[in-house]
Amino acid sequence: MFRRVTRLLAALLCAALVPAAFLRAQTEPAPIVRLPDATGRETVYDDATKQLVLRGDARLVYGDIILTADEIRYDRAANSVTAKGRFILTNVGRRLVADEGIYNLTTGFLQVRNLRVGEFPIYLTGESVEGTFDRMVFTNATIFFREDAAYAPSIKARRVTYQQGRIVAGEGLQLGLLGGHFINLPHFEHDLRTDLISYFMAKVGYRRNLGLFGEADLRIPVALGVRLGADVGLYSARGFMIGPAAAYRHGGDDNFVRGNFTSGYINDHGDRLTDILGAPVPEERSFIEAWHRQQLGSRVSLNGQFTYWSDSEIQRDFRPRNFFPVQQPDSFLEGVYAGDNFLVSAFARVHPNRYHRIQERLPEIRFDLLPHAAPAGFYERATASFAVLEEDAFLNVPQQRSTRLDAYYGLERPFAPAPWFTFTPVAGGRVTHYADARGGKDEYTRTIGEIGFDARFRSSATFDYKNDAWEIDGLRHLVEPRLSYRYAPKADDGRAYIPNIDRRVFSTYLQPLSIADQRNIDDLDRLDTLRLSLYQTLQTRDKLYGSRDLATFNLAADYRFSRSAGQRPLSDIHTEIAVMPATWMRLEVYQRFTPQNSTNQELNYALELIDQEWWSVRVSSHFLRNDYEEYALDYRQRLNEVFDVVGRWRYDVKRSRFNEQTYGVWQRLGQTWAVKYEASFFEGPRRESSFGFNVEVELLKF
């Protein structure tokens, strides 16, 4: 039937076009007429309207265009189609769904009613829509996220322009939560491939030091890639905290800018106690935290961070999750230009807070020549810097200031007498000039020379061992012993004249050996040290590509031929172990012990077992001799698609108490919300509450 109708339609069209075609043929070639391929259970040609009518599973194909509907009318004169009922228009992977509409096959212009379009997790609907696949204007539109549910966030708009995956314009926009639309949005642009609302969190609960509380954080779009909002909190025992917040993101790859800003202010009428220095915490309390990351092409980067706390305890009191990872905030700005084998940087660090010490750099300008091939098989490296350093007076320590010029140049020459052995002699020198010396000198210049070597031994063995349960397909054992030696007998010269600003900080790990890599250049020791280390790796073949590590075992120690008072010739032995035989298991261990008396000084380990679908457990320890010994257990169990239960326990062995017990239930509401119910119990003298309960509602990013 369809073939007969198609032939009839073609004959009628040809007959109608013969006179005109005959006249055009006298002056120009006749154009090629392309007809669509159309099918339907019922096919009728309306001679009066010159339309082909298809009903029942109607389908029309025109090049890359595929249209299906309950009824399709094809107008040959206009080369357009009108469709009703279950209108679905597809063009090279892009799909439009509507109730009815008109589509011009020549121009690509469409007019439809009740259109639905989008890509997970964002979708758009509109009462009436007109435009092309690349640019459509929606009237009385709704933008919803992940799912069309009453509890899902959505945006209503009088008019929205959608262009190539972006909302490029919008008018009369309102953001709604829980089915109501009450937040007015300005005229804005948004790329649907990025998060529209990058962050929303609401929390209610109780803590003894805060009372009953409620917190909410929200960022909404105001321009393409720019989101503004506020962080608010209401505390029955403290008062009301509020502060503006913002986030921005633009570009990608080698040209992008990203940043975030958050703040808060409160007139705190609660029991504020004292700060870290023992001074009373003020009533007017506030904080500002911001960071910025920017890449300008492949060579220039700009990174910065600014943190202001009115007192040392404001984040600990109101934002403990932010406080414990970083208890001494930092503020800096750094710009770097990366050449082919060198870096030029400018680094400034300021200190807006006064309850701890920071080595300010006002600024430091630095040049780094990366290891670079020189003639005769040598490799050279160099650094040069100019820095203005300052430390404010702190407790009974006076203010310090230093203007410093520093430069280092080093050479090394690798020798490989055998494939399994490499020996590299090294030599270098460092010159540091202090324009603000002390100890009776106006200025002071220190010159340090260094010699030494790095030796590496490599060995490997393979074993034809297979284990299907652990997905092991052969074994390879890599062993690499290393010896490094550095001798710098005058590294501690001039201590009495050097402002001690860039000094050593507390660390239990082995520090860089060479004077070229040490950052504590104002506080160097005489160097005559041999470092012994052993690196071992066990690998197997990976199913996809190359190999994967099953285990690593590394240990290192220093032998000091010259040492400071109280130091032993042989340092503590440092050991690192990692075992990861499968994706669901990982064990990491760090140990430091004194070999002279076999005393364990430090032990940290973590064993994590993960069932990707149902549960995970993590057991860890933190032991530092004469300071603390704590064991922790974290457990999470998935009950079903909606609920998880979680628990966390931290036990202090030295004081025989649970420092923390946390019990919680996590709930997922559809594809949009995550709700956490947690109760926590704490023991021991601490600023925080001994009991806390909170319900946290978090919007999944969209």
Buried (B, 14 or more C-beta within 10 A) or exposed (E): EEEEBBEEBEEBBEEEBEEEEEEEEEEEEEEEEEBBEBBBEEBEBEEEEBBBBBBEEBBBBBEEBBBBBBBBBBBBEBBBBBBBBBBBBBBEEEBBBBBBBBBBBEEEBBBBBBBBBBEEBBBBBBBBBBBBBEEBBBBBBBBBBBEEBEEBBBBBBEBBBBBEEBBBBBEBBBBBBEEEBEBEBEEBBBBBEBBBBBBBBBBBBBBEBBBEBBBBBBBBBBBBBBBBBBBBBBBEBBBEBBBBBBBBBBEEEEEBBBBBBBBBBBEBEBEBEEBEEEEEBEEEBBBBBBBBBBBBEEBBBBBBBBBBBBBBBBBBBBBBEBBEEEEEBEBBBBBBBBEEEEBBBBBBBBBEBEBEBBBBBBBBBBBBBBEEEEEEEEBBBBBBBBBBBBBBEBEEEEEBBBBBBBBBBBBBBBEEEEEEEBBBBBBBBBBBBBBBBBEEBEEBBBEBBBBBBBBBBBEEEEEEEEEEEEBBBEBBBBBBBBBBBBBBBBBBBBEEBBBBBBBBEEEEEBEEBBBBEBEBBBBBBBBBBBBBBBBBBBBBBEEEEEBBBBBBBBBBBBBBEBBEEEEEEBBBBBBBBBBBBEEEEBBBBBBBBBEEEEEEBBBBBBBBBBEEEEBBBBBBBBBBBEEEBBBBEBBBBBEEEEEBBBBBBBBBEEEEEBBBBBBBBBBBBEBBBBBBBBBBBBBEEEEBBEEBBBBBBBBBEB
